[in-house]
Amino acid sequence: MLHKEQYRIYSPAHGSEFPSEKYMSEKTGKPVNVAYFSNNVIFDETVIPYLKEKGLMCVHEKRTYYEPTDYSITAVYEYMYGDDCIHIGFSNRNDSYPGEEIDSDEEILKAKQAPLKLWIQSTCELAVVFELFPELNKFAKKDMKGKIHLLKSTSYGFETEAFDLGKPTIDLDLNYGTGFSDMHNNIVETIQGKNDNNAKLVLLHGLAGTGKTTYLKYLAHELGKKVLFLPPVMAESIVNPDFVPFLMENKDCVLIIEDAEKVIGDRQNSGSSVGVSNLLNLSDGILGDILNIYIIATFNMDKEKIDSALLRKGRLIAEHKFGKLTFEDTQTLLKKLNKQTEAKEGMTLAEIYNIDNQQDKSKDERATIGFTRY
């Protein structure tokens, strides 16, 4: 048996959860090894019959019912190998479900249930577990489609949390102008390694309401890679010494930096020298070749204020300014949307899609100062 001081480390973190490590250490008197799979690795549901066929027995099951017959499940299966204990657990529970805001029962259940996650606990070496169940990894697959991984800073360093990202239904040329799809296809093919372009940087900028965010959502679905999202409040984290080691753990991904002005500005005019240097190394240096990370940066300032080194030929996959559509493209989109209002000039997407919406504004009445002439 374990010493009582060692035994304490296996106390469950939450009283309602099955204390599997404590259970295993008490049963065998041995410490427990653990294998987790990252957020982007999910398992096919047929792994459950496979485990049962291999002789694993369920020792814990927890169900969360949303309807009388609809539920998510967390379960732990056990296999004894000599005097060693092996637990393989799985769950399709979605702890981040925000509430029943969707009308369709099917969509509500889908939102509540997450893809199947799996973990391993064992008192023997983990390599032995994979020898005993050699086909286990065949049930695993990457879950990249429609996922965005939000970066957050914790006391343990940089971490990510995955969120589902809805794919907008848009016609690129119709919404962004004739020929936009050609640029989009070049970005996708370059990031997927389908052409000879070795560049790794995309710069997107323009007026508010021109569809930059909508396009980023669409693009994230098209890439087939892990997408890391660095929110504006954390944009300067790229200069943190711990950021590069974090990226080393996330090779071959796409990093989106929103509102990146502070890290791409001209170093001669109060821009961040460290931020620009890190971007240069990641996009066109030895570090970039090793990590194979693609960077998409969005900004609102004038392009002339960007550090010129980032604009060097061969470094950019694409640089695009989102603005008002031409008068002709504006008319085409208005007609497609069955809008009755005629355009007098080119318009932004926000103006086009909300052209029929009435906006009530209070009048700005100022008190008269001095003499009033009647």
N, C-alpha and C positions, 0 to 999 in steps of 0.2 A: 504493500500500500504506500501511497505517497505521504510524505511528511505533511502535517496539518497546515504548515505555512505554504507549501506548494499547492495543496489542495484548494486553498482559498482563491487562487488565480482562476479557477474554473467556475466561480460563481456566475450565474447567468446575469446578463446586463439588464434584462427586463423580466419582471416576475411572471409575465404571461407566456414567455417563450420556453420551449423545452430546453433544459440545461444539458445538452448532449455531451459537451466536453466533461462536465462534472460527472455525468452518468457513466461515461466511458472510463474515466480515470478511477472511479470507485469500483467499477466492474473488473478492471484488469490490473490496477495498481501501477499503470504506466502513464507517462505524459502523452499529450495528443498533438499530432501534426495536422495541419489544415491546408487545403488547397482551395483557393477561390478563383473564379473566372471573372475577367473584367466585364464592365457594363455592356460592351458591344458583342459579347459572346452569349448566345442563347442556345437552347437545346430543343430538338424536336421531341414532341410528346411521346413518340414511340420508344424513347429511352426507358420509360416506366415499365412496359412489358418486358423489355430486355433485362432490367434489373431483377424482376420477379423470376424470369427464366433462369437466371444465374443463382437463384437461391436466396436472394435478399428478402428479409421479412420487415414489414412496416412496424416500427416501434413507437411512432408518433405521427399523428395527423391533426391538422388544424384547418378548419373550413370557415370561411367568412361568407355568409349567405346574403345576397342582395335581393333575391326573390326566393319563393319557396323551393324552386328547383335550380336556381342559378347561384353559383358560388365560385370563389377562388380558393386555392388550397396550398398549404405548406405541409410537407411530409418528410419524414426521415426514415430511411431503410437501413437495416443492419445486416452485416455479414461477419461471422466469426471465422477467423483464419488461425487455427491453433489456439493459442492463448491471446491472440490479438483481436481487437475489435475495429471494424470498419463501418463508418456511417457515410451514406450518400444521401444528401438532402436535396430537395427541389422545391421551388415555389413559383407560382404565377400571380402572386399577390401584388397589387399596385398600391403602395402606401401613399403615393402622391395624388390619388384621385381626389379632385376638388369638390365634388358634389354632383347631384343629379340636375345638371343644367341642360341636358339633351333630351329631346322628346322621345326619340326612338328607343324602345327597350333594348334592342340589339346593340345600338351604339352605346348605351349606358353600360351594358355588360362589358363591351369591348374596351371601354375607357377604364373600367375598374380592374380588368385583368391585364397583367403585364406578360411579356414573353416568358417562357419557362427558363428560370435560372437554376443553376446546379452548383453544389459545393461538396467537398470531400473532407472527412475527418477520420483519422486513422492513428492507432497506436503503433503500427508498423511503418516502415518507410513508405512514402507516397509512391515511389517507383514500383513497389510491390503491388499496390492497388491497380496501377495501370497494366501490370503484367497479368494480374488476375482477370481484369476486364479490358482486354486489348481493343475491343470495338467501341469503348465508351466515347472516345473523341470523334468517332464517325457521326455521332448524333449532334455534334456541336456545329454551329455556323455563325458567321459574323452578321450582326444586326446593325447595318449602317444606314439603310434606306430611311430617309425622313427623320434622322436623328441629328440633334445638335447637342454638343457637349459644352455646357456652360462652365467656364473656369471660375473658381472661387479660391480665395486665399484663406487658409486655416492655420492653426497653431502647428500643424504638421507639414506646412508648405502648400504648394499648389495642388488642388484636387479638381475633379470634374464631376458634374452631375448630368446625366443624359435626359433629354426631353424630346418627346415626339414633336415633329414640326410638320404642320399641314402644308401640302404642296398646292400653291395657287394654280388655278386653271386660267392660263393666259396664252394668247397668241403673241409671241415676241415681236414680230414685225409690225403687227397691228397696234400694239401698245407702246412700243419703244421706237418705232420708225423703221422704214424700209432698210433692210440690210443688217439690222441688229442681230438677227439669228446667225448670220455668218460669224460675227464676233463671238457670240455665245458658243457656237460649235467649236471654234478655235480654242476657247478657254477650256471647255470640257475635254477635248481630244488631247490637249497639251497636258493637263493634269492627270489624265488617264494613261499618258505615255503612248498615245497612238500616232504621234507625229515626231518630227525631228527637232522640235523646239525645246531647248533646254532651259528656257526662262522659268522663273518661279514666282513672279510677282504680278498681281493684278491691282490696279488703282481705279477706284470708282468714286466719282464725285459729282456734285451738282446741287441744284436748288432743292429745297424741301418740297415734298409733294410730287416729285418726279418719278417715284417708283423704285428707288434704290433698295429699300428694305424688302419689298415684294420680290424683286429680282433675286436678291440674296437667298430668300426662302426657296425660290424655284431652283436656283443653281445648286443649293445644298442637296436637293433630291437627285440631281443629274450626275453628280460626281462619283458616287459609289465608294467614297472614302470616309474615314472618320473626320468630322468637322468640329474643330474647337472654336468656341466663340469667346472672344475677349471683350467684355462690355466696356463702354466708355469710361466708367469709373475706375477700371483696371488697366486702361490702355498703357499707362506708364510702367506697368509691371514688367514690360519687355526689357527694361533696363535693370531689373532685379537680378543679382548674380545667381539666384536659384532658378531662374526661368529657363535657361538653356539646359540644365540637368533634367528639368521637367519635360522639355521637348524631346530629350533623348529617350524618354520612356514612351513617347508618342510618335515614333517615326512613321513616315509615309502618311501624313495626315494633311489636312487643310486648316490653316489658322486664319480666322476672320477677325480683324481688328476694326472695331467700329469707332468712328470719330477719332481718327489716328493723328490728328494735327500735331500733337505734342511729341510724337515719335518719328514723324516724317518731315518736319519742318527744316528749312535750310539751317545748317549748323552755323553759318555766318551771321544769322539773325535770330539768335536766342532759341534755336531748335535744340533738340537733345542729341548731343554727339554720340552718346552711348546707344540711344535708341536707333539712330540711323546706322551706326556701325553694326549693331546686332542684326538689323534687317538686311544689310549688305552681305554679312557673313552667311545668313540663312538662305538668301536668295541667289548668291553668286560667289560662294566661297567653298572651301573644303568642308566646312561644317554643313553647308547646304547639300553637298553631294552625299555626305554620310547619312544625314537625317531624312533627306528627300521630302522636305516640308514645303508646301505651297502657301503663299501668303496673299490674302485678299484684304486690302485696306480701303476703308471708306473715309471721306473727309468732305468738308464744306468750304474750305478756304480756296483762294485762287491757286491754280496749278503753278503759277510762277513762284509761289512761296515754298514749294517742295524742294528738298535738297536735290540738287541737279544730278548727284551720283545715282539716285534711284531711278532717274529717267533715262539712263544710258541705254543705248541700243543693245539689244541682246539680253537685257535684264528683265524687261517687261514682256509679259504675255499679252497684256492689253491695258490700255488707259482709256477710260470713257467718261465723258461728261454727260450726265443726265440733265436734260433741259426741257423746254417746251417743244412739243411736236411741231413740225412744219404746219402751215395752214392746210395744205392738202391732206397730210396724215391726220390732222385734227378733224377735218370734215369726214374723212373715211371712218374714223373710230366713232364719231357721233352718230353717223348713219347706221353703223353696225349695232350700236347700243340702242337704236330706235329713239334717240333724243330728238325732240322737235326744235330745239333752239339752234339757230345758225351761228357758226363761229365767225367772228370778225377778224381774228388773227390766230396765230398759234397759241396753244394752251398746254398747261401741265396736265398730267393724268388726274391729279386731285381735282382740278377745276373741271375737267371733262366729266368724270364720274359723279360729281356733285353739282352739276350745272343746274339741275331742276330743284335742288334743295334750297328752301327758303331759310335764310339766316337772320334771325331777329337780333338787332343790336340796339342798346339803349342810346339815346341821344346824349351827347356831351354838352350839357348846359353849363355855361360858365357864368359866375356872378359878375355883374358889371362893376367895374372900378371907375370911379370918377363921375363926371356929369353925363347924364343921358339926354340925348337930343330927341324931342318928340316932334 
